[in-house]
């Protein structure tokens, strides 16, 4: 019945599309009125719209009024991401829960505080009675991000204080959502895999309170619940690197905008999920993997730089892959020389590929990472350099881990909700005014005429 209604609606829209007016705005007007499209200047630098203490993203160093480019840097609450990662590695411990504590509370926890926080997360890592059956399984979605957003909005109905925006209550809501996201993500995929992809295997593994977030994802996702220590630690590293990236990225800015209206936590987080879903944001790692599958299919010799370069040129010229002219995973709004997250993830991706016997694939990624910036710079009008971003290697890591592609972006969300939560709290504490930027109207004013005169 619904399909018939849908088809009839599409036919109706088709009939009236000839009446649709072309609403393209003359690009010259943006320069004339000094409008920074995408809230970014010609170098890609974001227009300053707020202040934050949560994280800092750097790509340029200002000295005596001049700007000198340097390798990208990322700080969580003032701590260099490289130092944080090195601390986790040297102590041989999982870091995502500690990073979440740091982002939410503003300081690194001592051991007692960290243990208590982990226990809270473990105690919250469950769903309401029959939620999986009644919400996740009864209406499985082809898109895991939509499934995740729907689940988040539905959890509003299970909260006794859903509209309470006091900081203690919002922190409670956020920590619960952070704890639940791995379950909502994995269970949503299991329902999709069984009901939509017609996979005969259907299973639900309960989370293990003794395991970290990354371990629980692998434990719940795999039918035998088995994983290696390296697999779990690299997935944990990916979560750490994706947990936060400044207030200006699209989904976090969405969190600020929606939170500034005074709405509830579930609405704010679901809005952020809608932003992250987009292929220009969180969905980019999927496009990277799809692009590399295309490259591997069309390039015969993965060691031949000339052959790889020739095919990359075809991609840039909109003659190959998806004809978009984009080499996915290369280029970033902020970073020009290097993305520190990609720099960190590259080394661990190599270790994982060595363990799985996939070093040939890793070397292909390295070659494309080397060639792509040169080709892009030679063929495009560039105002800053380009480099591989975190999506370039995260997709490879997820692929080698055997994670289904449908979960690449949701796993990004599992990490980034920690940053969203911190920014929501910061907006509620410091915002005060609803965020409302201005748009200039360029449509000429017209004289109204009756229907008979048109």
Backbone torsions as a table, in degrees:
resi	resn	phi	psi	omega
1	UNK	NA	-46.6	-178.2
2	UNK	-65.3	-38.3	179.7
3	UNK	-61.2	-39.0	178.6
4	UNK	-64.2	-43.8	178.0
5	UNK	-60.5	-42.1	-179.9
6	UNK	-61.6	-46.9	-178.5
7	UNK	-64.2	-39.7	178.4
8	UNK	-65.6	-38.7	178.6
9	UNK	-64.3	-42.1	179.7
10	UNK	-64.3	-37.8	177.1
11	UNK	-63.8	-40.9	179.3
12	UNK	-63.3	-43.9	178.7
13	UNK	-63.3	-40.8	179.1
14	UNK	-59.3	-36.9	-178.4
15	UNK	-66.5	-34.6	-174.4
16	UNK	-98.3	-1.4	-178.1
17	UNK	-64.1	-27.1	178.7
18	UNK	-63.5	-20.6	179.9
19	UNK	-87.8	-2.6	-175.4
20	UNK	-74.0	132.5	179.9
21	UNK	-88.6	137.0	176.9
22	UNK	-67.3	117.4	-175.3
23	UNK	-102.4	23.0	-179.5
24	UNK	-69.0	126.7	178.4
25	UNK	-88.4	135.7	179.7
26	UNK	-57.0	118.5	-178.6
27	UNK	-56.2	-27.6	-178.8
28	UNK	-63.6	-26.0	-178.6
29	UNK	-66.2	-30.0	179.3
30	UNK	-64.2	-39.8	177.3
31	UNK	-71.6	-40.3	-177.6
32	UNK	-61.3	-40.6	-178.1
33	UNK	-98.0	10.1	177.0
34	UNK	54.8	47.0	177.3
35	UNK	-95.5	121.9	177.7
36	UNK	-84.8	102.9	-178.2
37	UNK	-63.5	137.1	-176.9
38	UNK	70.1	15.4	-175.8
39	UNK	53.6	38.5	177.9
40	UNK	-135.0	147.2	178.0
41	UNK	-83.8	-174.1	-173.9
42	UNK	-64.5	-24.8	177.0
43	UNK	-86.3	-2.1	-178.9
44	UNK	91.0	-0.3	-179.3
45	UNK	-75.7	133.8	-176.3
46	UNK	-69.7	145.4	173.5
47	UNK	-70.1	132.9	-177.3
48	UNK	-68.4	118.6	-178.5
49	UNK	-125.6	-3.6	-178.7
50	UNK	-171.3	175.4	177.8
51	UNK	-121.7	148.0	179.8
52	UNK	-149.5	152.1	173.0
53	UNK	-109.7	3.5	-170.2
54	UNK	-81.4	-47.5	179.1
55	UNK	-153.9	165.9	-178.9
56	UNK	-138.6	131.0	179.2
57	UNK	-116.1	121.2	-175.8
58	UNK	-122.4	138.3	172.9
59	UNK	-133.5	-10.0	179.8
60	UNK	-136.5	150.1	177.9
61	UNK	-115.5	121.9	-178.0
62	UNK	-92.8	120.0	-179.4
63	UNK	-129.1	119.5	178.2
64	UNK	51.3	42.4	176.3
65	UNK	82.0	-3.2	178.3
66	UNK	-109.2	162.6	-179.6
67	UNK	-116.8	123.9	176.6
68	UNK	-112.6	127.1	-179.8
69	UNK	-71.4	145.3	174.5
70	UNK	-153.4	170.4	-176.8
71	UNK	-60.6	142.3	-175.7
72	UNK	-61.0	148.8	178.0
73	UNK	-133.6	147.2	179.6
74	UNK	-134.5	132.5	-179.2
75	UNK	-124.6	133.7	170.4
76	UNK	-104.0	115.5	179.8
77	UNK	51.3	36.6	178.0
78	UNK	90.5	-7.9	179.8
79	UNK	-95.5	130.4	177.0
80	UNK	-63.4	132.1	-176.7
81	UNK	-60.6	-31.9	178.1
82	UNK	-64.0	-40.8	179.6
83	UNK	-67.3	-39.9	179.2
84	UNK	-63.1	-47.2	-179.8
85	UNK	-63.5	-43.5	179.2
86	UNK	-61.5	-34.3	177.5
87	UNK	-65.1	-42.5	178.7
88	UNK	-64.7	-42.6	-176.9
89	UNK	-67.4	-45.4	-177.7
90	UNK	-64.7	-32.5	179.2
91	UNK	-90.5	-2.4	178.0
92	UNK	55.3	51.6	-179.3
93	UNK	-135.1	161.2	176.6
94	UNK	-78.1	143.2	-171.2
95	UNK	-113.3	-14.2	-171.7
96	UNK	-61.7	-43.5	-179.3
97	UNK	-63.3	-38.1	178.6
98	UNK	-67.4	-40.1	177.4
99	UNK	-64.2	-40.2	178.2
100	UNK	-61.4	-43.7	176.8
101	UNK	-59.7	-46.6	-179.1
102	UNK	-59.0	-45.9	-178.0
103	UNK	-66.3	-40.8	-176.9
104	UNK	-74.4	-42.7	-170.5
105	UNK	-105.6	-9.5	171.5
106	UNK	88.1	0.9	178.3
107	UNK	-150.2	156.7	177.0
108	UNK	-72.3	138.0	-177.5
109	UNK	-81.2	151.4	167.5
110	UNK	-79.9	178.6	-173.5
111	UNK	-62.4	-40.7	-179.7
112	UNK	-64.9	-43.1	179.0
113	UNK	-64.4	-40.8	-179.6
114	UNK	-66.5	-43.5	179.2
115	UNK	-62.0	-41.5	179.2
116	UNK	-64.3	-42.0	-179.8
117	UNK	-64.6	-42.1	177.7
118	UNK	-62.1	-38.8	178.4
119	UNK	-64.9	-38.4	178.0
120	UNK	-64.1	-45.9	178.5
121	UNK	-59.0	-44.4	179.9
122	UNK	-62.4	-40.6	-178.9
123	UNK	-69.0	-29.0	178.5
124	UNK	-84.5	-10.9	-173.6
125	UNK	-78.9	65.4	176.6
126	UNK	-154.3	162.5	-179.6
127	UNK	-114.3	157.3	178.2
128	UNK	-56.7	155.9	179.8
129	UNK	-53.6	132.2	176.4
130	UNK	66.7	9.3	-178.6
131	UNK	-62.6	-43.2	179.8
132	UNK	-61.9	-45.0	-178.1
133	UNK	-68.9	-48.4	-170.9
134	UNK	-82.5	-29.3	-174.8
135	UNK	-108.2	-51.9	-172.8
136	UNK	-78.2	-44.6	-173.2
137	UNK	-82.8	-28.2	-174.0
138	UNK	-77.0	-22.5	179.0
139	UNK	-140.0	66.4	-179.3
140	UNK	-63.8	146.9	-177.1
141	UNK	-112.2	149.9	174.9
142	UNK	-73.8	-16.9	-179.7
143	UNK	-117.8	119.5	-174.8
144	UNK	-68.0	-28.2	178.3
145	UNK	-69.8	-37.6	175.7
146	UNK	-67.4	-38.8	177.0
147	UNK	-61.4	-42.2	-179.5
148	UNK	-66.2	-43.9	-179.9
149	UNK	-64.4	-41.2	178.8
150	UNK	-62.5	-41.7	179.0
151	UNK	-62.6	-41.4	179.6
152	UNK	-62.3	-46.3	179.6
153	UNK	-63.4	-36.2	-180.0
154	UNK	-68.7	-32.4	179.5
155	UNK	-61.9	-21.8	174.0
156	UNK	-52.6	-40.0	-175.6
157	UNK	-70.5	-16.8	-178.6
158	UNK	-97.4	-2.4	-177.1
159	UNK	-93.5	130.5	179.9
160	UNK	-74.7	-21.4	178.7
161	UNK	-132.7	61.2	-173.1
162	UNK	-67.5	-30.2	-175.2
163	UNK	-98.0	2.0	-179.9
164	UNK	-75.3	112.8	-178.4
165	UNK	-101.3	20.9	172.6
166	UNK	-66.7	148.4	-173.7
167	UNK	-59.8	-44.8	178.0
168	UNK	-58.1	-40.9	-179.0
169	UNK	-70.3	-39.9	178.4
170	UNK	-65.3	-39.9	176.2
171	UNK	-61.5	-42.7	177.2
172	UNK	-60.1	-46.0	179.2
173	UNK	-61.6	-44.3	-177.5
174	UNK	-65.3	-44.3	179.9
175	UNK	-64.4	-37.3	176.9
176	UNK	-63.8	-43.9	179.9
177	UNK	-66.1	-41.5	176.2
178	UNK	-56.8	-41.8	-179.5
179	UNK	-70.2	-35.1	-175.4
180	UNK	-82.8	-24.0	-173.2
181	UNK	-54.0	-43.3	177.8
182	UNK	-59.4	-38.3	179.2
183	UNK	-68.1	-48.2	-179.3
184	UNK	-59.8	-37.5	-178.7
185	UNK	-70.0	-52.7	-176.0
186	UNK	-68.2	-45.5	-178.8
187	UNK	-65.8	-36.0	176.1
188	UNK	-61.8	-39.4	178.1
189	UNK	-68.9	-39.2	179.9
190	UNK	-61.5	-41.1	178.5
191	UNK	-65.4	-43.6	177.5
192	UNK	-61.3	-44.7	-176.8
193	UNK	-63.0	-35.6	-176.3
194	UNK	-85.1	-48.2	-172.1
195	UNK	-85.7	-33.9	-175.4
196	UNK	-100.1	-43.1	178.6
197	UNK	-85.0	-4.9	178.1
198	UNK	58.6	37.1	173.9
199	UNK	-80.5	129.4	-174.4
200	UNK	-70.7	-15.5	-176.5
201	UNK	-91.0	120.8	176.3
202	UNK	-133.8	125.6	-178.5
203	UNK	-150.6	151.6	176.2
204	UNK	-129.4	115.6	174.9
205	UNK	-98.6	127.9	173.9
206	UNK	-69.2	144.4	177.0
207	UNK	-64.7	149.8	179.3
208	UNK	-99.3	118.5	-176.6
209	UNK	-62.3	-17.1	-179.1
210	UNK	-85.1	-11.2	-173.9
211	UNK	-97.3	155.1	175.1
212	UNK	-75.0	175.2	179.3
213	UNK	-61.1	-47.6	-178.7
214	UNK	-64.8	-40.6	178.4
215	UNK	-63.6	-40.6	-179.6
216	UNK	-66.3	-35.6	177.6
217	UNK	-60.3	-48.2	-179.8
218	UNK	-68.6	-39.0	178.4
219	UNK	-61.5	-44.4	-177.4
220	UNK	-77.6	-28.9	-173.5
221	UNK	-81.7	-35.2	-174.6
222	UNK	-91.1	138.6	-174.6
223	UNK	-62.9	-31.9	178.7
224	UNK	-96.7	-0.5	178.7
225	UNK	60.7	16.4	-176.4
226	UNK	-95.5	147.3	177.3
227	UNK	-161.7	157.2	176.5
228	UNK	-89.5	161.4	179.2
229	UNK	-62.7	-38.8	179.5
230	UNK	-63.2	-41.1	178.5
231	UNK	-58.7	-48.2	-177.3
232	UNK	-66.0	-38.3	-177.2
233	UNK	-73.2	-34.9	178.1
234	UNK	-72.2	-37.1	175.1
235	UNK	-65.1	-39.2	175.8
236	UNK	-60.6	-42.6	178.2
237	UNK	-61.2	-41.6	178.6
238	UNK	-62.3	-39.5	177.3
239	UNK	-63.5	-42.8	179.0
240	UNK	-60.0	-45.1	-175.5
241	UNK	-72.4	-23.6	-179.7
242	UNK	-97.2	-2.4	-171.3
243	UNK	-65.4	-29.6	-174.0
244	UNK	-160.4	146.2	177.6
245	UNK	-156.8	49.9	174.4
246	UNK	83.1	165.1	-177.8
247	UNK	-81.6	-10.2	-174.3
248	UNK	-92.3	-14.2	178.6
249	UNK	-64.1	155.3	-166.1
250	UNK	-57.8	-46.2	-176.3
251	UNK	-72.3	-35.8	178.5
252	UNK	-72.1	-38.7	175.2
253	UNK	-63.8	-36.3	174.4
254	UNK	-59.1	-42.4	178.3
255	UNK	-59.2	-43.7	178.3
256	UNK	-64.0	-46.6	-177.2
257	UNK	-60.6	-49.5	-176.7
258	UNK	-69.6	-40.4	178.9
259	UNK	-63.4	-32.8	-178.4
260	UNK	-65.4	-17.2	178.3
261	UNK	-79.2	-11.6	-179.6
262	UNK	90.1	11.7	-177.1
263	UNK	-75.6	176.7	-175.9
264	UNK	-79.6	165.9	-177.1
265	UNK	-63.0	-40.3	-176.3
266	UNK	-65.8	-38.4	177.7
267	UNK	-67.4	-41.7	-178.7
268	UNK	-64.5	-44.5	-178.0
269	UNK	-70.7	-36.9	178.4
270	UNK	-67.0	-33.8	175.9
271	UNK	-64.7	-41.8	177.6
272	UNK	-62.4	-38.2	177.6
273	UNK	-62.8	-39.9	177.8
274	UNK	-61.4	-36.9	177.1
275	UNK	-69.1	-46.7	-176.0
276	UNK	-63.4	-28.5	-178.1
277	UNK	-59.6	-30.1	-172.3
278	UNK	-61.3	142.5	-179.8
279	UNK	-64.7	-17.1	175.7
280	UNK	-83.3	-5.8	-178.6
281	UNK	-125.2	-108.0	-174.4
282	UNK	-70.4	-21.8	-178.8
283	UNK	-79.9	2.2	-175.3
284	UNK	-66.4	-33.3	-177.8
285	UNK	-65.3	-29.9	175.7
286	UNK	-66.5	-43.2	179.2
287	UNK	-63.9	-34.4	177.2
288	UNK	-61.3	-48.3	-179.0
289	UNK	-65.0	-40.7	178.0
290	UNK	-63.6	-39.6	178.3
291	UNK	-64.2	-43.3	-179.4
292	UNK	-68.8	-33.8	174.5
293	UNK	-62.0	-37.6	177.0
294	UNK	-67.3	-42.5	178.7
295	UNK	-62.5	-45.6	-178.9
296	UNK	-62.5	-30.0	180.0
297	UNK	-77.2	-31.0	-172.7
298	UNK	-104.7	-15.6	177.6
299	UNK	-101.9	117.8	-174.6
300	UNK	-74.8	-44.2	-177.0
301	UNK	-110.1	106.2	-177.2
302	UNK	-71.1	-9.8	178.3
303	UNK	-97.6	-4.2	-177.5
304	UNK	-91.2	103.1	-177.3
305	UNK	-64.3	-33.7	-180.0
306	UNK	-66.1	-41.8	179.3
307	UNK	-67.2	-41.4	178.3
308	UNK	-64.1	-43.8	-179.8
309	UNK	-61.5	-41.5	-179.8
310	UNK	-62.9	-38.7	-179.3
311	UNK	-73.7	-36.0	176.1
312	UNK	-62.8	-36.1	176.3
313	UNK	-63.5	-38.5	177.9
314	UNK	-63.6	-39.2	176.5
315	UNK	-62.8	-45.5	-180.0
316	UNK	-63.2	-32.2	-178.6
317	UNK	-88.8	13.3	178.0
318	UNK	61.0	34.6	-179.8
319	UNK	-111.7	-0.1	-176.3
320	UNK	-149.0	168.4	-175.9
321	UNK	55.7	-116.8	-175.7
322	UNK	-99.5	9.8	177.3
323	UNK	60.4	25.5	178.6
324	UNK	-87.9	-17.9	-176.1
325	UNK	80.8	12.2	-176.9
326	UNK	-110.5	136.7	167.8
327	UNK	-97.5	101.1	-172.2
328	UNK	-66.8	144.2	179.7
329	UNK	87.7	-3.1	178.8
330	UNK	-120.0	120.5	-176.7
331	UNK	111.3	145.5	-179.6
332	UNK	-155.5	148.8	-178.7
333	UNK	-61.6	-29.9	-175.4
334	UNK	-107.3	-56.1	-172.4
335	UNK	-74.7	141.7	179.1
336	UNK	-121.4	-37.2	-179.8
337	UNK	-98.4	-42.8	179.4
338	UNK	-159.3	148.0	172.4
339	UNK	-100.2	115.8	-175.6
340	UNK	-58.8	-29.6	179.1
341	UNK	-68.1	-40.6	177.5
342	UNK	-67.2	-37.1	179.5
343	UNK	-61.8	-42.8	-180.0
344	UNK	-69.9	-46.4	-173.8
345	UNK	-68.1	-29.1	-178.2
346	UNK	-58.1	-47.6	-178.0
347	UNK	-62.3	-39.7	-179.4
348	UNK	-76.1	-30.3	174.6
349	UNK	-63.0	-38.3	178.5
350	UNK	-64.1	-43.5	179.0
351	UNK	-61.2	-41.4	-179.7
352	UNK	-66.4	-41.3	178.7
353	UNK	-64.7	-36.3	176.8
354	UNK	-64.2	-42.2	179.8
355	UNK	-64.2	-34.3	-175.1
356	UNK	-96.0	2.9	-178.6
357	UNK	69.1	34.3	-176.6
358	UNK	-119.1	29.1	-174.9
359	UNK	-64.3	-30.6	178.6
360	UNK	-60.9	-38.8	178.0
361	UNK	-68.1	-41.1	178.3
362	UNK	-60.3	-43.0	-179.6
363	UNK	-63.1	-33.8	176.4
364	UNK	-64.6	-42.6	177.1
365	UNK	-60.1	-43.6	-179.2
366	UNK	-62.9	-38.9	179.7
367	UNK	-65.8	-44.6	178.3
368	UNK	-63.9	-40.1	178.3
369	UNK	-60.4	-35.3	180.0
370	UNK	-74.3	-41.9	-172.7
371	UNK	-82.6	-37.8	-170.5
372	UNK	-58.4	-47.6	-179.4
373	UNK	-59.0	-37.6	179.6
374	UNK	-65.9	-43.1	-178.6
375	UNK	-67.9	-42.1	179.8
376	UNK	-62.8	-44.7	-179.1
377	UNK	-63.9	-34.2	-177.8
378	UNK	-77.4	-23.8	-175.0
379	UNK	-107.8	-12.7	-176.3
380	UNK	-121.8	153.2	173.9
381	UNK	-77.8	108.4	-173.0
382	UNK	-111.3	137.4	175.8
383	UNK	-105.2	-7.6	174.6
384	UNK	-154.4	167.3	179.9
385	UNK	-72.9	168.4	176.2
386	UNK	-127.1	152.0	-179.0
387	UNK	-150.5	167.3	175.5
388	UNK	-66.6	137.3	176.6
389	UNK	-104.0	179.6	-173.4
390	UNK	-61.6	-30.0	179.9
391	UNK	-65.5	-24.5	-178.0
392	UNK	-60.0	-40.4	-177.7
393	UNK	-103.2	-21.5	-178.5
394	UNK	-64.9	-40.0	177.8
395	UNK	-61.4	-40.8	177.4
396	UNK	-61.7	-44.6	179.1
397	UNK	-59.1	-47.9	-178.6
398	UNK	-63.8	-37.8	-180.0
399	UNK	-65.9	-44.9	-179.9
400	UNK	-67.0	-31.3	176.3
401	UNK	-71.7	-10.3	-179.7
402	UNK	80.2	18.3	178.8
403	UNK	-75.9	140.2	177.4
404	UNK	-65.7	142.1	-176.9
405	UNK	-59.3	-28.9	179.9
406	UNK	-62.4	-17.9	-177.2
407	UNK	-101.3	-1.3	-177.2
408	UNK	-58.7	-51.3	-179.0
409	UNK	-71.9	-40.8	175.0
410	UNK	-58.3	-35.0	177.6
411	UNK	-68.1	-34.5	171.1
412	UNK	-56.1	-44.3	-179.4
413	UNK	-66.1	-37.4	177.1
414	UNK	-55.9	-36.8	178.3
415	UNK	-80.2	-48.8	-169.1
416	UNK	-71.9	-18.1	178.3
417	UNK	-61.9	-23.7	175.1
418	UNK	-63.6	-45.6	177.7
419	UNK	-68.1	-43.3	177.7
420	UNK	-55.8	-43.6	-177.8
421	UNK	-62.6	-44.4	179.1
422	UNK	-61.9	-41.5	-179.6
423	UNK	-70.9	-33.9	176.4
424	UNK	-62.5	-45.6	179.1
425	UNK	-62.4	-43.0	-179.6
426	UNK	-63.2	-39.3	178.6
427	UNK	-65.6	-42.1	-179.6
428	UNK	-65.7	-34.8	-179.4
429	UNK	-76.5	-40.4	-169.6
430	UNK	-111.8	-13.2	-169.9
431	UNK	-66.0	-68.9	179.4
432	UNK	83.1	-55.3	-177.8
433	UNK	-106.6	147.8	173.3
434	UNK	-68.6	138.4	-178.8
435	UNK	-75.4	121.4	-177.7
436	UNK	-147.5	87.2	175.5
437	UNK	-71.4	167.5	-176.3
438	UNK	-101.4	146.9	171.2
439	UNK	-121.6	138.0	178.5
440	UNK	-93.2	128.3	177.6
441	UNK	-78.9	129.0	179.7
442	UNK	-118.6	5.0	175.9
443	UNK	-75.7	125.0	177.2
444	UNK	-61.8	147.9	178.0
445	UNK	-77.7	138.9	-173.9
446	UNK	-121.1	155.9	177.9
447	UNK	-91.2	129.5	-178.1
448	UNK	-69.6	138.6	174.4
449	UNK	-128.9	146.6	179.2
450	UNK	-68.3	165.5	-176.8
451	UNK	-58.6	-39.6	-177.6
452	UNK	-68.0	-22.5	-178.9
453	UNK	-91.7	-8.9	-175.1
454	UNK	-81.8	NA	NA
